[in-house]
């Protein structure tokens, strides 16, 4: 049964790791914010966090944005080379304009 989590760290002078941060499962559930990326302002690294988007597609999104101006809707991502309907459906819950 998972009740929470903890981060352990050890200094070279310590014989065993010590708890430096812990949280309950309820705290984790409450504080967890979904990943939502603004496709008009995101860097390549941030875009790379989206499902089915790798470095090449992230760069293609930025190139499209630079050439055509800001995206008006998330659906406009389908105009980016490498993003089709199936990929767009995976990205849609995590993207915003």
C-alpha positions as CSV (number, residue, x, y, z in Angstrom):
1,X,0.0,0.0,0.0
2,X,1.4,3.4,-1.1
3,X,0.9,6.0,1.6
4,X,3.3,8.7,0.4
5,X,6.8,9.3,-0.6
6,X,10.1,10.6,0.7
7,X,13.4,11.9,-0.8
8,X,16.5,10.5,0.8
9,X,19.9,12.0,0.6
10,X,23.3,11.2,2.1
11,X,26.3,13.3,2.7
12,X,29.7,11.6,2.4
13,X,30.2,12.0,6.2
14,X,26.9,10.1,7.0
15,X,26.7,6.4,7.2
16,X,23.2,6.1,5.8
17,X,20.8,8.4,3.9
18,X,18.5,10.8,5.8
19,X,15.0,11.9,4.9
20,X,15.2,15.4,3.6
21,X,11.7,15.8,2.3
22,X,8.6,13.7,2.7
23,X,4.9,14.0,1.8
24,X,1.7,12.0,2.1
25,X,-0.2,10.6,-0.9
26,X,-3.0,13.1,-0.2
27,X,-0.5,16.0,-0.4
28,X,0.9,14.7,-3.6
29,X,-2.6,14.3,-5.0
30,X,-3.6,17.9,-4.0
31,X,-0.4,19.6,-5.1
32,X,0.0,17.8,-8.5
33,X,-0.8,20.2,-11.3
34,X,-1.3,18.8,-14.8
35,X,1.3,19.6,-17.4
36,X,-0.2,22.2,-19.7
37,X,2.1,23.8,-22.2
38,X,1.3,27.1,-23.9
39,X,2.3,26.3,-27.5
40,X,2.8,30.0,-28.3
41,X,5.4,30.7,-25.7
42,X,7.0,27.3,-24.9
43,X,10.6,26.6,-25.6
44,X,11.7,23.5,-27.5
45,X,12.5,21.8,-24.2
46,X,9.0,22.5,-22.9
47,X,7.3,21.4,-26.2
48,X,9.4,18.2,-26.1
49,X,7.5,17.3,-22.9
50,X,4.2,16.9,-24.9
51,X,3.1,13.4,-25.8
52,X,4.5,12.2,-29.2
53,X,6.6,15.4,-29.5
54,X,10.4,14.9,-29.8
55,X,13.1,17.4,-30.5
56,X,12.5,17.5,-34.2
57,X,8.7,18.1,-33.8
58,X,9.3,20.7,-31.1
59,X,11.6,22.6,-33.5
60,X,9.0,22.3,-36.3
61,X,6.4,23.8,-34.0
62,X,8.7,26.7,-33.2
63,X,9.5,27.2,-36.9
64,X,5.8,27.1,-37.8
65,X,5.0,29.6,-35.0
66,X,7.8,31.9,-36.2
67,X,6.7,31.8,-39.8
68,X,3.0,32.1,-39.2
69,X,2.6,34.0,-36.0
70,X,1.0,32.7,-32.8
71,X,-1.3,29.7,-32.9
72,X,-5.0,30.7,-32.7
73,X,-6.1,27.3,-31.6
74,X,-4.5,24.0,-30.5
75,X,-6.1,22.4,-33.6
76,X,-3.8,24.5,-35.7
77,X,-0.9,22.2,-34.6
78,X,-2.1,19.8,-37.3
79,X,-0.6,22.2,-39.8
80,X,2.9,21.5,-38.4
81,X,4.8,18.8,-40.4
82,X,4.9,15.6,-38.3
83,X,1.6,16.2,-36.4
84,X,-1.4,14.4,-37.7
85,X,-4.9,13.8,-36.3
86,X,-3.8,11.0,-34.0
87,X,-0.9,12.9,-32.6
88,X,-3.0,16.0,-32.1
89,X,-5.5,14.0,-30.0
90,X,-2.7,12.9,-27.7
91,X,-1.3,16.4,-27.4
92,X,-4.6,18.3,-27.0
93,X,-5.2,17.7,-23.2
94,X,-1.7,19.1,-22.5
95,X,-1.6,22.1,-24.8
96,X,-3.1,25.5,-24.6
97,X,-2.8,28.9,-26.5
